[in-house]
Amino acid sequence: VAKFPMTPNCFAVVAHSAPFTKEETVWSQRDVVDYGLQRRAALQELFHGGAFRSDACDADPYLLRAAQHHGESTDRPCPVCRRANLTHLTYVFGDELGYLSGRIRHTRELEPMAHEYGSFDVYVVEVCVECGWNHLVVTFVLGDGVPRQVARRRRAEA
């Protein structure tokens, strides 16, 4: 199983499926699923007449807004329009996360979260804010494996 580095532009090389050294990964990363082949097939279908651009570039307005305001820029150009660089959004999901589940997190926040929670899923989506291209890039599981209670909102002190 290939591990992926946890740096701000870490997922820029995911489509190439290159293996990385242990020093470049989060210590608890496991169950990595790379969606590079599906991405390649979708682009092949788009460029060779099997799909319309409106089918491939169909990002939800909320996804585009999230990419503009919360995404991490990459140095990879959009494979469809080639006008803008792709932006990555990193979503976290898990029962132990409680109210934090389903939120966007910055890549630098993942390692501290891996120490704080037993297990949670990470989904990385690439988005082009110019043309609306979006695709799931990679998923993986993080956490230290120790089950914990569900996170609760902290009450404001009076």
C-alpha positions as CSV (number, residue, x, y, z in Angstrom):
1,V,0.0,0.0,0.0
2,A,1.4,3.4,-1.0
3,K,1.5,6.0,1.6
4,F,1.1,9.7,0.7
5,P,3.0,12.7,2.2
6,M,1.2,15.1,4.5
7,T,2.4,18.4,3.3
8,P,0.3,21.4,2.0
9,N,0.5,20.2,-1.6
10,C,0.8,16.6,-0.7
11,F,-1.9,15.3,-2.9
12,A,-0.5,16.9,-6.1
13,V,1.3,13.6,-6.8
14,V,-1.4,11.2,-5.9
15,A,-2.4,10.5,-9.5
16,H,1.0,9.2,-10.2
17,S,0.8,6.6,-7.3
18,A,4.4,7.0,-6.5
19,P,5.5,5.3,-3.2
20,F,6.8,7.5,-0.5
21,T,9.1,6.9,2.5
22,K,7.7,6.4,6.0
23,E,9.1,9.7,7.1
24,E,6.8,11.6,4.8
25,T,3.5,10.1,6.0
26,V,1.3,10.5,9.0
27,W,2.2,7.5,11.3
28,S,-1.4,6.2,11.5
29,Q,-2.4,6.4,7.8
30,R,-4.0,3.2,6.5
31,D,-6.6,1.8,4.1
32,V,-5.5,4.2,1.3
33,V,-7.7,4.2,-1.8
34,D,-6.3,6.1,-4.8
35,Y,-8.9,7.1,-7.3
36,G,-6.4,8.0,-10.1
37,L,-7.7,5.3,-12.4
38,Q,-11.3,6.5,-12.2
39,R,-10.1,10.0,-12.8
40,R,-8.1,8.9,-15.8
41,A,-11.1,7.0,-17.2
42,A,-13.4,10.0,-16.7
43,L,-11.0,12.3,-18.5
44,Q,-10.5,9.8,-21.3
45,E,-14.3,9.6,-21.7
46,L,-14.6,13.3,-21.8
47,F,-11.8,13.9,-24.3
48,H,-12.8,11.1,-26.6
49,G,-16.4,11.8,-27.1
50,G,-18.1,9.6,-24.5
51,A,-19.2,12.4,-22.2
52,F,-20.1,16.1,-22.3
53,R,-18.1,18.8,-20.5
54,S,-21.2,19.7,-18.6
55,D,-21.2,16.2,-17.1
56,A,-17.6,16.4,-16.0
57,C,-17.6,20.0,-14.8
58,D,-20.6,19.8,-12.6
59,A,-19.3,21.0,-9.2
60,D,-22.0,22.0,-6.8
61,P,-22.0,25.8,-6.0
62,Y,-21.3,25.0,-2.3
63,L,-18.3,22.9,-3.3
64,L,-16.9,25.7,-5.5
65,R,-17.4,28.2,-2.7
66,A,-15.7,25.9,-0.2
67,A,-12.8,25.5,-2.6
68,Q,-12.4,29.3,-3.0
69,H,-12.5,30.0,0.7
70,H,-11.1,26.8,2.4
71,G,-9.2,24.9,-0.2
72,E,-5.5,24.3,-0.5
73,S,-4.0,25.4,-3.8
74,T,-1.9,22.9,-5.7
75,D,0.6,23.4,-8.5
76,R,-1.3,21.1,-10.9
77,P,-3.4,22.7,-13.7
78,C,-6.9,21.7,-14.3
79,P,-7.0,18.7,-16.7
80,V,-10.1,20.1,-18.4
81,C,-9.7,23.9,-18.9
82,R,-6.0,24.3,-18.1
83,R,-6.7,27.9,-17.0
84,A,-6.4,27.5,-13.3
85,N,-4.6,25.3,-10.8
86,L,-6.6,22.7,-8.9
87,T,-7.6,23.2,-5.3
88,H,-7.9,20.3,-2.8
89,L,-10.5,20.1,-0.1
90,T,-9.9,17.6,2.7
91,Y,-13.1,16.4,4.4
92,V,-13.1,14.3,7.6
93,F,-15.8,11.9,8.7
94,G,-16.2,9.6,11.7
95,D,-18.5,8.7,14.6
96,E,-15.9,9.8,17.2
97,L,-15.6,13.3,15.6
98,G,-19.2,14.1,16.6
99,Y,-20.2,17.6,15.5
100,L,-16.8,17.9,13.7
101,S,-17.7,15.1,11.2
102,G,-18.2,16.2,7.7
103,R,-16.1,19.3,8.1
104,I,-13.2,20.6,5.9
105,R,-9.8,20.4,7.6
106,H,-6.5,21.8,6.5
107,T,-3.8,19.1,5.8
108,R,-1.7,20.4,8.7
109,E,-4.6,19.6,11.1
110,L,-4.7,15.9,10.3
111,E,-1.7,14.7,12.3
112,P,-2.9,16.3,15.6
113,M,-6.4,14.9,14.9
114,A,-4.8,11.4,14.4
115,H,-3.5,11.6,18.0
116,E,-6.8,12.9,19.4
117,Y,-9.3,10.4,17.8
118,G,-9.3,6.7,17.4
119,S,-10.4,6.4,13.8
120,F,-11.8,8.7,11.2
121,D,-12.0,8.8,7.4
122,V,-10.3,11.4,5.2
123,Y,-11.6,12.3,1.7
124,V,-9.6,14.6,-0.6
125,V,-11.5,16.2,-3.5
126,E,-9.8,18.1,-6.3
127,V,-11.8,21.1,-7.6
128,C,-11.2,23.6,-10.4
129,V,-12.9,26.9,-9.5
130,E,-12.8,28.1,-13.1
131,C,-14.6,25.3,-14.9
132,G,-16.2,23.3,-12.1
133,W,-14.2,20.0,-12.6
134,N,-14.2,18.0,-9.4
135,H,-13.1,14.5,-8.6
136,L,-12.4,12.4,-5.5
137,V,-8.6,12.0,-5.4
138,V,-7.8,9.7,-2.4
139,T,-9.4,8.4,0.7
140,F,-7.7,7.0,3.8
141,V,-8.2,6.3,7.5
142,L,-6.3,8.1,10.3
143,G,-6.4,7.7,14.1
144,D,-4.5,5.9,16.8
145,G,-7.0,3.0,17.0
146,V,-8.1,3.7,20.6
147,P,-11.9,4.1,20.7
148,R,-13.1,7.3,22.4
149,Q,-16.4,8.9,23.2
150,V,-18.1,11.1,20.7
151,A,-16.8,14.7,20.7
152,R,-19.3,17.2,22.2
153,R,-19.6,20.9,21.7
154,R,-18.1,22.9,24.5
155,R,-20.5,25.2,26.3
156,A,-19.6,28.9,26.5
157,E,-18.8,29.9,30.0
158,A,-21.0,32.7,31.5
